Amino acid sequence: MSYIPVAVQMFTLREESKKDFKGTLERVAEIGFKGVEFAGYGGMEPNELRKTIDYLDLKAASSHVPISSIENELEEIIQNQHQLGSKHIVCPFLPPERRKREDYLKLVDILNTAGRKCYEEGISLSYHNHDFELIEMEDGRKPLELLLSETNPEWVKAEFDIYWLTKAGETPSVWLNQYADRTPLIHLKDMTTDEEQFFAELGTGGVSVKDVLDKGESNKVEWWIVEQDQSKKSPFASIEDSFNYLKKHNIVATSK
């Protein structure tokens, strides 16, 4: 059986990273993760960071890069990925002032232009969703549908976040079915079943995690990425619980 590697989104460990970036990476490796999805590089130069993750036997699964940087610093971002050994760039978030229908239409052009350049460099560009992209616009379409239907499927991929899809009342596996050829990266996280609908460790909430995992092979998922935006326990304990859930369900190998 071949295993899809599991990474952790470093935003989960942002406070720990501020205190000791290298030490945080070491702990991630000790837990058993195969890779990391960066949200900044801890003040390290890409070449130096590559040496660190190589030493720890970690891979750079991808990098979350602000939309402003994708617009204005794409060449540097691409070179950073080459140095890190990363094949994926992700647009992680849109600021509130850029969420009108006309903004999404402009974003289509931005993603297509950037995505083509990335594609030519052997890198994929993905868009990561929250719940606000699932609110219907005046024409009845949802922004996420607009972005994925209007962008070139070779140039622009999706990093579906299964918590936010569920929070918006969607079924994650339905979206994976519809865009089966565009999901190299998946954000795994669960959601409590109470009114708070808080972020939860995998297997402890109401998100249909198993249905998503079952589609890994057919969707040609390259990385499962554990993320916990906020946690009621320590972030390290949180990601370890989620990793152990994946191990228990035979999603990850039992040894590194």
N, C-alpha and C positions, 0 to 999 in steps of 0.2 A: 504493500500500500504506500502510495506517495502522500506526503504531508504538505499541505500549504503552510508556509512559515507564518509565525505569529509575531507581530511587533507591538510596541506600545507607543501611543502618542505622548510625546514628552510634555505637552501642555498639562497633562494629568499631574506631572511631577514638577510643576513650575516653581513652587516654593522651595522644594528640595534642591532643584537645579540652581537656584539663586545662591544657595549656601555652598554647594559643592557639586558642580556640573559633572566632573569626572567621576566622583564618588557615586553620584546618582546613576550614571551609566554602568558602573561596576555592579551596583545592586540589581539593575535591570537584567544584566547578564547572569548574575547569580540565581535569580528566580527561574531563569530558563528561556527567556525571550530570545528569539533569533535576530530581531532587528528593532530599530527605532524609527519613528516618524518624527522628524524635527519640526519644532516651532521656534526657530532661532537656534543659533549655534553656541550659546553660552559664552560669547565673546572670543571664541576660538576661530582661527583661520581654517578654511576647509581642509587644507593639506594636513595640518596638525590634528584636526578632528578625525580625519580618515585613519591616521596612525593609531589613534586611541581606540576607535571602534574595531579596527583590525586586530589589535592586541587583545581585545575583549571577545573576539569572535562574534561580533555583531555586524549586521549589515544596515546600510542606510536605506530603509524601505521607501521613504519619500520625504519631501519637505513641504510643509505648509508655508505659503508665501502670500503676503497681503496683495490685494488686487492692485494697489498703487504701485507696488514693486514690479508686478507682472507688466503693468503698463509702461513703466519708466526704466526698469533695470533688468530687462529680460536676458540680455546677453550675459551679464554677470551671473545671474541666477543659473543659467544653463551651464556655464563654466564651473560654478560651484558644485552642481550635481555631478558633472564628470569627475571632479576631484574627489567627491565623496563616494562615488560608485553608485549613486542613486539614479534610477530610471524614471522617477515620478515627481512631478510638481503638482501641488494642489492649491487651488484658490479656496481658502477656508471660510470666508465670511464677507458679507457685504454690509457696510455701514448703513444705518437707518436712512440717511439722506439719499441713498442710491437704490431704493427699493420700489420706485414707481415703474409703471409699465414701460415708459420711454427709456428708463434706465436699463431695464432688462433687454430691451431691443438693442441698445448701444452695447450692452455686455456681450451679446451674441457676436458682434463684429470684433470686439476685443478678444474674446476667447478663440474665435476662429483664426485671427491673425497670429496670436501668441501660440496657439495650438499647432499651427502649421510650422512655425519656426522650431518648436520643440520636437515635432515629429521628424523634421529633417535632421535633427541632432540625435535621434534615437531615444528621445524622452517623451513621455506622455504627460499631458496636462489634463487634470481632472477638476471637476467642480464638486465641492462638499456642501451638502444641504443642511439647513436647520428646519424649523417648522414654518418659518415665514414664507418660504418659497412654495408652500402648499396651500396658501390662501388664494382663492380664486380672484382673478382680476375682472375688470369690467366686461371683457369678452367671454368670460366663463372659463378661460384657460388658467391653469396654475403656472406660476413662473418657472418652476422646475421643468414642467412639460415644455414650455416655450423654449427654454435654454437647450434642452436635449433634442427637441425636434428641429430647431433652426440651426444648430451647429453641426459641423461636419463630424460624423461618427468616428472617422479615422483620427481626427485631430483633437477632439474634445471628449473626454471620458467622464464617468460619474464616480464619485466616492460617496456611496450611499451611507448615511448615518442611520442605523436602524432604530435608535432611540427616538430621534427627531421625526422620522417617518411615522412611528407609532404614536408619538405625542400629537401629531397632526391628524390622527384618525385613519392613517393609511396602513396597508399590510405590506411590510417590507418585501416578502417573497414575490408579491405581485409586481413590484417595481423591478426586482431582479429578473423576473421572467420577461418583462417587456424590453429591458435593455441588457439582455444576456451577453451581448458582445461588447459591452462598454463598462464593465465593472471590475477593473483590475485590483481595486482597493476597496475594502469594506470596513467601516467603523462598527465595532461590536460594543454594545453597551445595553444594559437592561434598565427597566423602569419600575418603580414601586407601584403596587396595585391600589394604593389608597388615593385619596383626593389630591395629595401633594404631587404625585407623579414624579418623584425625585429620582435622580440617577441611582442606579443599583448595580451591584456586581452581577456578573453573568450567572443565570440560573436561579436568581433570587427574586425576580420580578415577573412581569406579565408580557414581555416582548417575546415574540415567536423566534427565539434565537436558533433553536434546532432546525426549523424550516429554512432559515438562512444558511446555516452551515451545510445543510444537505445539498445546496446549490453551488457549493464551491467549485467542484470539478466541472460541472456543465457550463458554468459561467466563466471558467478559466480565471478564477480569482488568483492573484499573485501573492497577496498579503492579506491576512486577517489582522486588523489593528484594534487593540483594546484601548478604549479611552474612558475615563471617568472624569467628567467635567468638574464635579464636586463630589465629595465623599463624606459620610458621617463617621468614617474611621480613617486611619492614616492612609494616605495615597498608596504607600508601598503595600500595606495589608490589603487594600482594595484590589490592586492589580494582581497581587499574588492569588487572591481568591478567584478572580476571573480566570487567571491562567490555570489554576487547578481544576476549575470546571471544564475547561477545554481538554486538559489532560485526562480527566475522568471519562470524558466522552470520546476519547481516542482521536482527538483533533490534532494533538501535538504528540511528538515522540516522547517517550518516558525518560530519555536521556538526551543531553545536548549534542 
